[in-house]
């Protein structure tokens, strides 16, 4: 197999692992949305069995564990593959990092089951899931053919630079996901999450406008901005609909189907919004020159006048 074919296959395998992680995020959201987190009291077995009866909330919790096991196996295979075939040391280290993240995630899940500190352990479990997914998405970009070939660098004429804006937006979105996880697991009310949504909206709009104004003719930046705006806009609509479903079914004996569907979609699109912002940030850092355009032009003029 040629090196080009191997790179292409590694990239496809990372994408497969990302897709499996999307299923894992959905499975985890189904557990929370159906109040099934305490359905299985032991770990790693379920009621002392490898395969428990699929009744009540057990089916959600056990499915979550099975998908988590699949993702862990794929991540292990990915780390080993990168260790053998990847020439860039930092990419190999990132492969081992995502493996460490998924193993830590499994331990957090076990702690949640055995110790039952839901507000703390379940929130940490949800947050680490977002970090793991963002790291995998980054790895998918790093193993793409686009990232591995030389590209001409661009000058950013504005201030603050788009790279910094995109990185700040990613940090703000991650903070909002932390607030959302804490709200879903009962750490506090919804007000901080709503305020955070407003902050994220301002950051996304500011970053998108700056990127479009300065780099409208750069396809990779333009596509990344479109993806970020699409996921964030969808997330706002899903968040409003999910909150309405909470209010509508507050006195119901069990969560309504509408609430479950909307809350799962809200969690998933939140992760995709973070992924979109991570991609925009990395693309900007890949394409845009580190120093300001005026400093670069001044340096060039000094060289020419010597």
C-alpha positions in Angstrom: 0.0 0.0 0.0 1.4 3.4 -1.0 1.8 6.2 1.6 -0.9 8.2 -0.1 -3.4 5.3 0.2 -2.4 4.8 3.8 -3.0 8.4 4.7 -6.4 8.3 3.0 -7.4 5.2 4.9 -6.3 6.6 8.2 -8.4 9.7 7.5 -11.4 7.6 6.6 -10.9 5.6 9.8 -10.9 8.8 11.9 -14.1 9.9 10.2 -15.6 6.5 11.1 -14.6 6.9 14.7 -16.1 10.4 14.7 -19.4 9.0 13.4 -19.4 6.3 16.1 -18.8 9.0 18.6 -21.9 10.9 17.3 -23.9 7.7 18.0 -22.4 7.6 21.5 -23.4 11.2 22.2 -26.9 10.4 21.1 -27.0 7.2 23.3 -25.8 9.2 26.3 -28.4 11.9 25.7 -31.1 9.2 25.5 -30.0 8.0 28.9 -30.3 11.4 30.5 -33.5 12.4 28.6 -35.3 9.2 29.7 -34.1 9.5 33.3 -32.3 6.1 32.9 -29.0 7.0 34.4 -29.6 4.9 37.6 -31.2 2.0 35.8 -28.2 -0.3 36.1 -26.6 -0.2 39.6 -23.3 -2.1 38.9 -20.4 -1.8 36.5 -18.9 -3.2 34.3 -21.6 -5.9 34.5 -25.3 -5.1 34.4 -27.2 -6.8 37.3 -24.3 -9.2 37.4 -24.8 -10.2 33.7 -23.0 -9.5 30.5 -26.4 -8.9 28.7 -29.2 -7.8 31.1 -32.9 -7.9 30.2 -33.9 -5.0 27.9 -36.7 -3.5 30.0 -37.4 0.0 31.2 -34.4 2.3 31.4 -31.9 -0.6 31.3 -32.1 -0.7 27.5 -30.9 2.9 27.2 -28.1 2.5 29.8 -26.9 -0.8 28.4 -27.0 0.4 24.8 -24.9 3.4 25.9 -22.3 1.1 27.4 -22.2 -1.1 24.2 -21.7 1.9 22.0 -19.0 3.3 24.4 -17.2 0.0 24.2 -17.3 0.1 20.4 -15.9 3.7 20.4 -13.1 2.7 22.8 -12.1 -0.2 20.5 -12.1 2.0 17.5 -10.0 4.6 19.3 -7.5 2.0 20.4 -7.1 0.8 16.8 -6.7 4.4 15.6 -4.0 5.2 18.2 -2.1 2.0 17.2 -2.5 2.8 13.5 -1.2 6.3 13.9 1.7 5.1 16.1 2.8 2.7 13.2 2.1 4.9 10.2 2.1 8.6 11.1 5.3 10.4 10.5 4.3 13.6 12.5 5.1 13.0 16.2 2.5 15.5 17.4 -0.3 13.6 15.5 0.9 10.3 17.1 0.7 12.0 20.5 -2.8 13.3 19.7 -3.8 9.7 18.9 -2.7 8.5 22.3 -4.4 11.5 23.9 -7.8 10.7 22.4 -7.3 7.1 23.7 -6.5 8.4 27.2 -9.6 10.6 27.0 -11.9 7.7 26.1 -10.5 5.6 28.9 -10.9 8.4 31.4 -14.5 8.8 30.1 -15.1 5.1 30.8 -13.8 5.6 34.4 -16.0 8.6 34.9 -19.0 6.6 33.7 -18.1 3.9 36.2 -17.8 6.5 39.0 -21.2 7.8 38.1 -22.8 4.4 38.4 -21.0 3.3 41.6 -20.8 6.5 43.6 -23.9 8.3 42.2 -22.8 11.9 42.6 -24.9 12.8 39.6 -24.5 16.6 39.6 -20.7 16.4 39.6 -19.8 13.1 38.0 -22.5 13.2 35.3 -21.6 16.7 34.3 -17.9 15.9 34.2 -18.8 12.8 32.1 -20.8 15.0 29.6 -18.0 17.6 29.4 -15.3 15.1 28.7 -17.4 13.6 26.0 -17.4 17.0 24.2 -13.6 17.3 24.6 -13.1 13.8 23.2 -15.3 14.5 20.2 -13.6 17.9 19.5 -10.2 16.1 19.7 -11.4 13.5 17.2 -12.7 16.1 14.8 -9.3 17.9 15.1 -7.6 14.6 14.3 -9.8 14.2 11.2 -8.7 17.5 9.9 -5.0 16.9 10.7 -5.1 13.6 8.8 -6.8 15.1 5.7 -4.8 15.6 2.5 -5.7 19.3 2.6 -3.9 19.8 5.9 -0.7 17.9 4.9 0.1 20.0 1.8 1.7 23.4 1.7 -0.7 26.3 1.3 0.0 30.0 0.7 -0.4 32.0 3.9 -2.9 34.9 4.1 -2.6 38.3 5.8 -5.3 39.4 8.1 -5.8 43.2 7.7 -8.2 43.5 10.6 -8.0 43.6 14.4 -8.6 41.5 16.4 -7.5 38.8 14.0 -10.0 36.2 12.8 -7.9 33.4 14.2 -8.2 34.8 17.7 -11.9 35.5 17.3 -12.5 31.9 16.2 -10.5 30.5 19.1 -12.4 32.7 21.5 -15.7 31.6 20.0 -14.7 28.0 20.4 -13.9 28.6 24.1 -17.3 30.4 24.6 -19.2 27.5 22.9 -17.4 25.0 25.1 -18.3 27.0 28.2 -21.9 27.0 27.0 -21.8 23.3 26.7 -20.5 23.0 30.2 -23.5 25.2 31.4 -25.9 23.0 29.4 -24.5 19.8 30.9 -24.7 21.2 34.4 -28.3 22.2 33.8 -29.3 18.8 32.4 -27.8 17.0 35.3 -29.3 19.3 38.0 -26.3 21.3 39.1 -28.2 24.6 38.7 -31.1 26.2 36.8 -31.5 27.3 33.3 -30.7 31.1 33.6 -26.9 30.8 33.3 -27.5 28.6 30.2 -29.7 31.2 28.6 -27.3 34.0 29.3 -24.5 31.8 27.9 -26.5 31.4 24.7 -26.6 35.1 24.3 -22.9 35.4 24.7 -22.3 32.6 22.2 -24.6 34.3 19.7 -22.6 37.5 19.9 -19.3 35.6 19.5 -20.5 33.6 16.5 -21.9 36.6 14.7 -18.8 38.7 15.3 -16.5 36.0 14.2 -18.6 35.1 11.1 -18.8 38.8 10.0 -15.1 39.3 10.4 -14.2 36.1 8.5 -16.7 36.8 5.6 -15.6 40.4 5.3 -11.8 39.7 5.2 -11.7 36.2 3.6 -14.9 35.9 1.5 -12.9 34.4 -1.4 -11.3 31.7 0.6 -13.5 28.6 0.2 -12.3 26.6 3.2 -12.9 29.6 5.6 -16.2 30.5 3.9 -17.5 26.9 4.2 -16.4 26.7 7.9 -18.3 29.9 8.7 -21.4 28.6 6.9 -21.2 25.3 8.9 -20.8 27.2 12.2 -23.8 29.5 11.5 -26.0 26.6 10.3 -25.3 24.5 13.4 -25.6 27.3 15.8 -28.8 28.6 14.3 -30.3 25.1 14.5 -29.1 24.8 18.1 -30.9 27.9 19.1 -34.2 26.6 17.6 -33.8 23.2 19.2 -33.0 24.8 22.6 -36.2 26.9 22.5 -38.2 23.9 21.4 -36.7 21.6 24.0 -37.4 24.1 26.8 -41.0 24.4 25.6 -41.3 20.6 25.7 -39.9 20.6 29.3 -42.6 23.1 30.4 -45.4 21.2 28.5 -44.6 17.8 30.1 -43.5 19.0 33.6 -46.3 17.2 35.4 -46.2 14.1 33.2 -45.2 10.8 34.9 -42.5 10.2 32.3 -40.7 12.3 29.7 -42.7 12.9 26.5 -41.4 11.6 23.2 -41.2 15.2 21.9 -39.0 16.2 24.8 -36.7 13.2 24.4 -36.3 13.8 20.7 -35.7 17.5 21.0 -33.3 17.2 23.9 -31.2 14.5 22.2 -31.1 16.6 19.0 -30.1 19.6 21.2 -27.2 17.8 22.7 -26.0 16.4 19.4 -26.2 19.7 17.5 -24.4 21.4 20.4 -21.5 19.0 19.9 -21.6 19.7 16.1 -21.5 23.4 16.8 -18.4 23.0 18.9 -16.9 20.8 16.1 -17.7 23.5 13.5 -16.0 26.2 15.6 -13.0 24.0 16.2 -12.7 23.4 12.5 -13.0 27.1 11.7 -10.3 27.9 14.3 -7.9 25.3 13.0 -8.5 26.3 9.4 -7.8 30.0 10.3 -4.6 29.1 12.1 -3.6 26.9 9.2 -4.1 29.6 6.5 -3.7 33.0 8.2 -0.2 34.3 9.0 0.5 34.7 12.7 1.8 38.2 12.7 -0.4 41.2 11.6 -0.4 42.1 8.0 1.2 45.5 8.5 4.0 44.0 10.5 4.6 41.5 7.7 4.6 44.2 5.0 7.0 46.3 7.1 9.3 43.4 7.4 9.2 42.7 3.7 10.0 46.4 2.9 13.0 46.3 5.2 14.4 43.2 3.4 13.9 44.9 0.0 15.6 48.1 1.0 18.7 46.4 2.3 
